[in-house]
Amino acid sequence: MIGSARTILLLALYSLFSLLVLLIVGSISRAFNASVNQRTGAEVNAEALEQARRGVLGFLFGGDVAILEALQDVPLVVVIVFKATLFFLPIYVALIGFDQVSGELGQRSIRFLAVRARRSSVLFGKFGAQAMLLLALVLAVDLGIFLYAKATHEGFTGPMMIETLLRFWLAAIVFSLAYLSLTSLCSVLFRTPALSLVVNLAALFGFWLLLAIGRADTSLGALRFLSPYQYSDGLFHPRISELAISTGAYAAFAAVFLGAAYLAMRTRDL
């Protein structure tokens, strides 16, 4: 898997997308700082930058004061790029694992595996292998983002960078493992990898739609809690209770998807 052409291509795609967002956000930030410096004095400049920063963070995290204070020392470019890549991470997960079982089912090669190992071992072995690959991929991209931020922000010290990188990396992993479980479920349900991918992407769009409807219509607000996207902000929360709720929600989604995949794997015709 590590040496496959698709994995290398997806790593390059993930890195290029993150780099593009990083460059766009960095250029906008530098242009804004230069404009403020030309028009105002130092004190007014600092106040304007802080207000702009809080406005951007409020837009990204819904104005939660505790999250804003927890992220006040993290370079804004890191937060924006990470938030953007986190939104598209489920698509990368789907592209990585859509044929983890359906590829074997379509070629009938899974019959040779099922003779030598339990079906559950095949499923969880493939899930575990792709989870480790995802861990490495996300860490590689996040490390590049944080190294850029450290090189361009004097106040972003080494210990702060390591602590923030660990927090953000763990948040991305908790977030993405739930979607990897969904990918496993879709891959078990269909013999054709292309159909598995289409259904997976449709499910992602459906979860995003539930979130959008729940936030736009107060009478249907409960719908947003059925979407994994709803709990992503809580992974950055400084309070243990809020962090535990979000982590537990993603663990529950992962358990439901992976449990359904296990039941389908046990009962389906190979």
Summary of the structure (lengths in Angstrom):
residues: 270
radius of gyration: 20.9
end to end distance: 23.2
largest distance: 74.9
contacts: 821
relative contact order: 0.12
helix: 86%
strand: 0%
